C-alpha cells in the first residue's frame, strides 16, 4: 500500500474499472455514476456514523450501477473507503466541483 495507491489496486483492478465505465457509455449516465461515488466518499468522510453509512450506500449504489465483474474489486474498494475517500473519489473522475468539496474541507 502506497500513498499513490493506498488501496493496493493492481493493474487488473484499474482495467476492470475502465471497462465497466466504458460499458456504461460516454455521457450522462457514466458521469452520474462517477459523481455519485465521489459524493458518497465526501459524505462518508464528513459524516457522523449515519453519514458514513449513507456515504457507503451511495458508493455501493455507484459500484452496483457499474456492474463490476469482480466481486473482489467491489469489496477491496469498500473495505478501503475509510481514510481513502479523497483518493478513491479522484480515481472515479467526478466533476471538478465535487472534488473542490474535498479541497475546501482540507483548506486547500
MDTraj code that builds the backbone (N, CA, C; nanometers):
import mdtraj as md
import numpy as np

residues = "UNK UNK UNK UNK UNK UNK UNK UNK UNK UNK UNK UNK UNK UNK UNK UNK UNK UNK UNK UNK UNK UNK UNK UNK UNK UNK UNK UNK UNK UNK UNK UNK UNK UNK UNK UNK UNK UNK UNK UNK UNK UNK UNK UNK UNK UNK UNK UNK UNK UNK UNK UNK UNK UNK UNK UNK UNK UNK UNK UNK UNK UNK UNK UNK UNK UNK UNK UNK UNK UNK UNK UNK UNK UNK UNK UNK UNK UNK UNK UNK UNK UNK UNK UNK UNK UNK UNK UNK UNK UNK UNK UNK UNK UNK UNK UNK UNK UNK UNK UNK UNK UNK UNK UNK UNK UNK UNK UNK".split()
xyz = np.array([
    [0.0848, -0.1165, 0.0000],
    [0.0000, 0.0000, 0.0000],
    [0.0901, 0.1237, 0.0000],
    [0.0651, 0.2147, -0.0929],
    [0.1422, 0.3379, -0.1010],
    [0.0464, 0.4559, -0.1028],
    [0.0988, 0.5756, -0.0823],
    [0.0132, 0.6941, -0.0877],
    [-0.0409, 0.7132, -0.2290],
    [0.0384, 0.6724, -0.3302],
    [-0.0093, 0.6826, -0.4676],
    [-0.1216, 0.5832, -0.4949],
    [-0.1255, 0.4746, -0.4179],
    [-0.2260, 0.3706, -0.4362],
    [-0.2561, 0.3084, -0.2995],
    [-0.3220, 0.3849, -0.2107],
    [-0.3422, 0.3363, -0.0744],
    [-0.4319, 0.2138, -0.0643],
    [-0.5067, 0.1841, -0.1685],
    [-0.5965, 0.0684, -0.1657],
    [-0.5349, -0.0542, -0.2309],
    [-0.4116, -0.0413, -0.2741],
    [-0.3403, -0.1517, -0.3390],
    [-0.4162, -0.2087, -0.4576],
    [-0.4761, -0.1210, -0.5370],
    [-0.5416, -0.1667, -0.6590],
    [-0.4331, -0.2048, -0.7583],
    [-0.4473, -0.3199, -0.8196],
    [-0.3476, -0.3604, -0.9186],
    [-0.3966, -0.3245, -1.0587],
    [-0.3146, -0.3536, -1.1563],
    [-0.3470, -0.3159, -1.2936],
    [-0.4778, -0.3780, -1.3405],
    [-0.5021, -0.5028, -1.3020],
    [-0.6269, -0.5671, -1.3443],
    [-0.7487, -0.4977, -1.2833],
    [-0.7324, -0.4413, -1.1614],
    [-0.8423, -0.3672, -1.0991],
    [-0.8740, -0.2400, -1.1769],
    [-0.7711, -0.1662, -1.2140],
    [-0.7940, -0.0416, -1.2877],
    [-0.8496, -0.0698, -1.4273],
    [-0.8062, -0.1798, -1.4878],
    [-0.8612, -0.2194, -1.6186],
    [-1.0088, -0.2552, -1.6036],
    [-1.0424, -0.3291, -1.4977],
    [-1.1822, -0.3672, -1.4743],
    [-1.2702, -0.2440, -1.4538],
    [-1.2202, -0.1454, -1.3795],
    [-1.2965, -0.0219, -1.3610],
    [-1.3154, 0.0511, -1.4932],
    [-1.2094, 0.0609, -1.5700],
    [-1.2176, 0.1287, -1.7002],
    [-1.3184, 0.0609, -1.7908],
    [-1.3159, -0.0707, -1.7950],
    [-1.4101, -0.1450, -1.8806],
    [-1.5536, -0.1265, -1.8336],
    [-1.5738, -0.1227, -1.7026],
    [-1.7091, -0.1034, -1.6501],
    [-1.7631, 0.0338, -1.6902],
    [-1.6773, 0.1364, -1.6838],
    [-1.7209, 0.2695, -1.7258],
    [-1.7467, 0.2732, -1.8760],
    [-1.6621, 0.2065, -1.9535],
    [-1.6830, 0.2013, -2.0988],
    [-1.8166, 0.1365, -2.1316],
    [-1.8544, 0.0342, -2.0541],
    [-1.9800, -0.0362, -2.0789],
    [-2.1006, 0.0545, -2.0538],
    [-2.0854, 0.1518, -1.9641],
    [-2.1947, 0.2469, -1.9403],
    [-2.2130, 0.3403, -2.0588],
    [-2.1065, 0.3589, -2.1344],
    [-2.1114, 0.4523, -2.2463],
    [-2.0770, 0.5922, -2.1994],
    [-2.0320, 0.6730, -2.2915],
    [-1.9994, 0.8106, -2.2574],
    [-2.1269, 0.8902, -2.2413],
    [-2.1248, 0.9825, -2.1525],
    [-2.2396, 1.0696, -2.1383],
    [-2.2878, 1.0826, -1.9965],
    [-2.4155, 1.1145, -1.9861],
    [-2.4728, 1.1499, -1.8583],
    [-2.4714, 1.0358, -1.7572],
    [-2.5017, 0.9151, -1.8008],
    [-2.5076, 0.8025, -1.7074],
    [-2.3698, 0.7748, -1.6467],
    [-2.2691, 0.7733, -1.7303],
    [-2.1329, 0.7485, -1.6820],
    [-2.0930, 0.8566, -1.5818],
    [-2.1160, 0.9822, -1.6155],
    [-2.0754, 1.0909, -1.5260],
    [-2.1570, 1.0890, -1.3979],
    [-2.2828, 1.0526, -1.4066],
    [-2.3670, 1.0449, -1.2872],
    [-2.3128, 0.9402, -1.1901],
    [-2.2687, 0.8272, -1.2410],
    [-2.2114, 0.7227, -1.1557],
    [-2.0818, 0.7719, -1.0929],
    [-1.9977, 0.8385, -1.1714],
    [-1.8719, 0.8936, -1.1176],
    [-1.9015, 0.9939, -1.0059],
    [-1.9980, 1.0824, -1.0303],
    [-2.0323, 1.1847, -0.9322],
    [-2.0966, 1.1241, -0.8077],
    [-2.1844, 1.0261, -0.8250],
    [-2.2486, 0.9600, -0.7113],
    [-2.1442, 0.8960, -0.6209],
    [-2.0474, 0.8263, -0.6801],
    [-1.9440, 0.7630, -0.6000],
    [-1.8646, 0.8679, -0.5223],
    [-1.8226, 0.9747, -0.5905],
    [-1.7422, 1.0777, -0.5251],
    [-1.8207, 1.1490, -0.4151],
    [-1.9477, 1.1772, -0.4387],
    [-2.0298, 1.2396, -0.3347],
    [-2.0481, 1.1452, -0.2169],
    [-2.0597, 1.0170, -0.2456],
    [-2.0652, 0.9186, -0.1378],
    [-1.9380, 0.9211, -0.0542],
    [-1.8241, 0.9323, -0.1207],
    [-1.6963, 0.9432, -0.0496],
    [-1.6944, 1.0669, 0.0387],
    [-1.7444, 1.1781, -0.0138],
    [-1.7444, 1.3030, 0.0617],
    [-1.8357, 1.2926, 0.1839],
    [-1.9559, 1.2420, 0.1660],
    [-2.0486, 1.2262, 0.2787],
    [-1.9862, 1.1318, 0.3822],
    [-1.9175, 1.0297, 0.3359],
    [-1.8528, 0.9340, 0.4261],
    [-1.7455, 1.0028, 0.5098],
    [-1.6643, 1.0856, 0.4479],
    [-1.5523, 1.1472, 0.5189],
    [-1.5975, 1.2550, 0.6174],
    [-1.7073, 1.3243, 0.5900],
    [-1.7503, 1.4323, 0.6800],
    [-1.8546, 1.3854, 0.7801],
    [-1.9059, 1.2664, 0.7639],
    [-2.0260, 1.2263, 0.8347],
    [-2.0093, 1.1735, 0.9752],
    [-2.1185, 1.1811, 1.0441],
    [-2.1388, 1.1109, 1.1697],
    [-2.1496, 0.9631, 1.1337],
    [-2.1718, 0.8765, 1.2299],
    [-2.1923, 0.7350, 1.1915],
    [-2.3014, 0.7177, 1.0859],
    [-2.4095, 0.7957, 1.0980],
    [-2.5163, 0.7873, 0.9976],
    [-2.4675, 0.8365, 0.8623],
    [-2.3869, 0.9430, 0.8635],
    [-2.3308, 0.9954, 0.7397],
    [-2.2375, 0.8965, 0.6739],
    [-2.1582, 0.8278, 0.7532],
    [-2.0683, 0.7267, 0.6961],
    [-2.1492, 0.6134, 0.6329],
    [-2.2584, 0.5752, 0.7003],
    [-2.3453, 0.4718, 0.6420],
    [-2.4061, 0.5191, 0.5107],
    [-2.4548, 0.6440, 0.5085],
    [-2.5149, 0.6991, 0.3870],
    [-2.4108, 0.7098, 0.2756],
    [-2.2905, 0.7534, 0.3083],
    [-2.1838, 0.7630, 0.2088],
    [-2.1485, 0.6269, 0.1520],
    [-2.1387, 0.5271, 0.2398],
    [-2.1090, 0.3911, 0.1937],
    [-2.2179, 0.3402, 0.1004],
    [-2.3439, 0.3698, 0.1340],
    [-2.4567, 0.3267, 0.0490],
    [-2.4484, 0.3914, -0.0886],
    [-2.4131, 0.5196, -0.0937],
    [-2.4015, 0.5886, -0.2227],
    [-2.2876, 0.5270, -0.3048],
    [-2.1762, 0.4981, -0.2410],
    [-2.0641, 0.4342, -0.3119],
    [-2.1049, 0.2964, -0.3624],
    [-2.1745, 0.2223, -0.2778],
    [-2.2205, 0.0894, -0.3165],
    [-2.3172, 0.0971, -0.4347],
    [-2.4086, 0.1943, -0.4324],
    [-2.5031, 0.2106, -0.5435],
    [-2.4288, 0.2416, -0.6731],
    [-2.3267, 0.3259, -0.6655],
    [-2.2488, 0.3588, -0.7853],
    [-2.1780, 0.2353, -0.8383],
    [-2.1196, 0.1572, -0.7487],
    [-2.0494, 0.0367, -0.7952],
    [-2.1472, -0.0675, -0.8487],
    [-2.2646, -0.0756, -0.7901],
    [-2.3668, -0.1665, -0.8434],
    [-2.4066, -0.1248, -0.9847],
    [-2.4189, 0.0056, -1.0076],
    [-2.4532, 0.0559, -1.1410],
    [-2.3438, 0.0224, -1.2418],
    [-2.2198, 0.0160, -1.1945],
    [-2.1085, -0.0200, -1.2836],
    [-2.1112, -0.1672, -1.3226],
    [-2.1777, -0.2487, -1.2441],
    [-2.1844, -0.3933, -1.2687],
    [-2.0436, -0.4525, -1.2816],
    [-1.9625, -0.4268, -1.1795],
    [-1.8264, -0.4801, -1.1792],
    [-1.8295, -0.6322, -1.1853],
    [-1.7472, -0.6887, -1.2699],
    [-1.7441, -0.8333, -1.2843],
    [-1.6647, -0.8995, -1.1725],
    [-1.5866, -0.8216, -1.1008],
    [-1.5035, -0.8751, -0.9947],
    [-1.5596, -0.8386, -0.8578],
    [-1.6201, -0.9356, -0.7883],
    [-1.6683, -0.9051, -0.6532],
    [-1.5525, -0.8683, -0.5604],
    [-1.4346, -0.9177, -0.5911],
    [-1.3173, -0.8851, -0.5110],
    [-1.2826, -0.7375, -0.5194],
    [-1.2973, -0.6788, -0.6366],
    [-1.2698, -0.5364, -0.6549],
    [-1.3729, -0.4532, -0.5796],
    [-1.4961, -0.4934, -0.5899],
    [-1.6060, -0.4292, -0.5180],
    [-1.5721, -0.4242, -0.3695],
    [-1.5355, -0.5370, -0.3138],
    [-1.5027, -0.5492, -0.1722],
    [-1.3770, -0.4693, -0.1375],
    [-1.2751, -0.4750, -0.2241],
    [-1.1499, -0.4038, -0.1990],
    [-1.1745, -0.2539, -0.1873],
    [-1.2577, -0.2011, -0.2749],
    [-1.2871, -0.0576, -0.2709],
    [-1.3624, -0.0221, -0.1428],
    [-1.4670, -0.0966, -0.1098],
    [-1.5450, -0.0657, 0.0109],
    [-1.4642, -0.0871, 0.1388],
    [-1.3836, -0.1909, 0.1427],
    [-1.3024, -0.2178, 0.2617],
    [-1.1986, -0.1098, 0.2863],
    [-1.1588, -0.0398, 0.1817],
    [-1.0555, 0.0629, 0.1938],
    [-1.1112, 0.2052, 0.1877],
    [-1.2424, 0.2190, 0.1982],
    [-1.3036, 0.3512, 0.1871],
    [-1.2573, 0.4441, 0.2995],
    [-1.2622, 0.3987, 0.4238],
    [-1.2250, 0.4831, 0.5375],
    [-1.0791, 0.5260, 0.5285],
    [-1.0601, 0.6569, 0.5316],
    [-0.9262, 0.7129, 0.5249],
    [-0.8752, 0.7362, 0.3837],
    [-0.9439, 0.6819, 0.2850],
    [-0.9016, 0.6950, 0.1450],
    [-1.0097, 0.7582, 0.0578],
    [-1.1030, 0.8269, 0.1202],
    [-1.2179, 0.8808, 0.0471],
    [-1.1768, 0.9725, -0.0674],
    [-1.0872, 1.0658, -0.0398],
    [-1.0479, 1.1597, -0.1454],
    [-0.9758, 1.0878, -0.2583],
    [-0.8873, 0.9969, -0.2250],
    [-0.8123, 0.9234, -0.3279],
    [-0.9078, 0.8423, -0.4162],
    [-1.0022, 0.7745, -0.3533],
    [-1.0980, 0.6941, -0.4303],
    [-1.1903, 0.7833, -0.5132],
    [-1.2347, 0.8943, -0.4554],
    [-1.3194, 0.9867, -0.5324],
    [-1.2453, 1.0321, -0.6575],
    [-1.1201, 1.0685, -0.6425],
    [-1.0401, 1.1142, -0.7572],
    [-1.0252, 1.0014, -0.8605],
    [-1.0111, 0.8787, -0.8140],
    [-0.9992, 0.7634, -0.9044],
    [-1.1205, 0.7531, -0.9969],
    [-1.2378, 0.7915, -0.9465],
    [-1.3610, 0.7816, -1.0248],
    [-1.3837, 0.9013, -1.1169],
    [-1.2970, 1.0012, -1.1117],
    [-1.3009, 1.1178, -1.2021],
    [-1.4356, 1.1897, -1.2049],
    [-1.4775, 1.2412, -1.0893],
    [-1.6031, 1.3174, -1.0881],
    [-1.5809, 1.4578, -1.1433],
    [-1.6890, 1.5336, -1.1490],
    [-1.6762, 1.6742, -1.1860],
    [-1.5847, 1.7451, -1.0863],
    [-1.5140, 1.8437, -1.1364],
    [-1.4198, 1.9199, -1.0542],
    [-1.4887, 1.9838, -0.9336],
    [-1.6101, 2.0306, -0.9528],
    [-1.6826, 2.0966, -0.8443],
    [-1.7020, 2.0029, -0.7252],
    [-1.7152, 1.8754, -0.7515],
    [-1.7287, 1.7781, -0.6423],
    [-1.5949, 1.7597, -0.5716],
    [-1.4877, 1.7513, -0.6473],
    [-1.3562, 1.7379, -0.5838],
    [-1.3224, 1.8621, -0.5029],
    [-1.3721, 1.9777, -0.5439],
    [-1.3467, 2.1007, -0.4682],
    [-1.4029, 2.0922, -0.3270],
    [-1.5057, 2.0119, -0.3054],
    [-1.5570, 1.9923, -0.1696],
    [-1.4475, 1.9371, -0.0791],
    [-1.3716, 1.8419, -0.1298],
    [-1.2601, 1.7867, -0.0510],
    [-1.1543, 1.8927, -0.0256],
    [-1.1236, 1.9726, -0.1289],
    [-1.0212, 2.0751, -0.1154],
    [-1.0637, 2.1787, -0.0111],
    [-1.1908, 2.2215, -0.0142],
    [-1.2404, 2.3207, 0.0798],
    [-1.2353, 2.2659, 0.2230],
    [-1.2675, 2.1388, 0.2368],
    [-1.2663, 2.0755, 0.3686],
    [-1.1278, 2.0756, 0.4297],
    [-1.0268, 2.0569, 0.3479],
    [-0.8902, 2.0492, 0.3995],
    [-0.8168, 2.1839, 0.3883],
    [-0.8893, 2.2886, 0.3484],
    [-0.8308, 2.4223, 0.3419],
    [-0.7329, 2.4426, 0.2272],
    [-0.7511, 2.3661, 0.1190],
    [-0.6612, 2.3841, 0.0043],
    [-0.7202, 2.4777, -0.0957],
])
top = md.Topology()
chain = top.add_chain()
for i, resn in enumerate(residues, 1):
    res = top.add_residue(resn, chain, resSeq=i)
    for name in ("N", "CA", "C"):
        top.add_atom(name, md.element.get_by_symbol(name[0]), res)
traj = md.Trajectory(xyz[None], top)
